[in-house]
Amino acid sequence: MAGRRPNHREPAHENPSLVAVGRRAVAVGVAAVALSAPVALLAGVSLFGGTAPAGIVRGADALLRADAASLSGVELVFYVSSLVALVGAWVLGAGLVVEGVFE
């Protein structure tokens, strides 16, 4: 006799399943990366002056030595958008792992 396989796509009213939590984490991670990565890229290009290796090294060195309180303007936009993109990528990966393990 065939049994019914549990469907994790059905909404649980009391406790959401871990698969649903993983799917939400994936959606939040994708949204964070999709919104912040282009901003970080544009701010980085304008801050570092294109793709010249010396400009990239000089700009990255200045950002790594500065603390968040001393940043202003494009530097602050680059710093925050890069941080949001990295956190979004981490949440996306964690959601994929949770969804894959508990599916």
GITA-V855906 format. One record per pair of residues at least 12 apart in sequence whose ideal C-beta (glycine too) atoms are under 10 Angstrom apart, sorted by the first residue. I is the first residue (numbers start at 1). J is the second residue. Records with the same first field share a line. If there is no record, write none. Layout:
I=J / J
This chain:
6=19
8=20 / 22 / 23 / 99 / 102 / 103
9=23
17=102 / 103
18=98 / 99 / 101 / 102 / 103
19=98 / 99 / 100 / 101 / 102 / 103
20=98 / 99 / 102
21=94 / 95 / 98 / 99 / 102
22=94 / 95 / 96 / 97 / 98 / 99 / 100 / 101 / 102 / 103
23=95 / 96 / 98 / 99 / 103
24=91 / 95 / 98 / 99
25=90 / 91 / 92 / 93 / 94 / 95 / 96 / 97 / 98 / 99
26=91 / 92 / 93 / 94 / 95 / 96 / 97 / 98 / 99
27=91 / 92 / 95
28=87 / 88 / 91 / 92 / 95
29=87 / 88 / 89 / 90 / 91 / 92 / 93 / 94 / 95 / 96
30=88 / 89 / 91 / 92 / 95
31=88 / 91 / 92
32=84 / 85 / 86 / 87 / 88 / 89 / 90 / 91 / 92
33=84 / 85 / 86 / 87 / 88 / 89 / 90 / 91 / 92
34=85 / 88
35=81 / 84 / 85 / 88
36=80 / 81 / 82 / 83 / 84 / 85 / 86 / 87 / 88 / 89
37=81 / 82 / 84 / 85 / 86 / 88 / 89
38=81 / 85
39=77 / 78 / 80 / 81 / 82 / 84 / 85
40=77 / 78 / 79 / 80 / 81 / 82 / 83 / 84 / 85 / 86
41=78 / 81 / 82 / 85
42=74 / 77 / 78 / 81
43=73 / 74 / 75 / 76 / 77 / 78 / 79 / 80 / 81 / 82
44=56 / 59 / 60 / 63 / 74 / 77 / 78 / 81 / 82
45=78
46=74 / 77 / 78
47=59 / 60 / 62 / 63 / 73 / 74 / 75 / 77 / 78 / 79
48=60 / 62 / 63 / 78
59=75 / 78
62=75
63=75 / 78 / 79 / 82
66=79
68=80 / 83
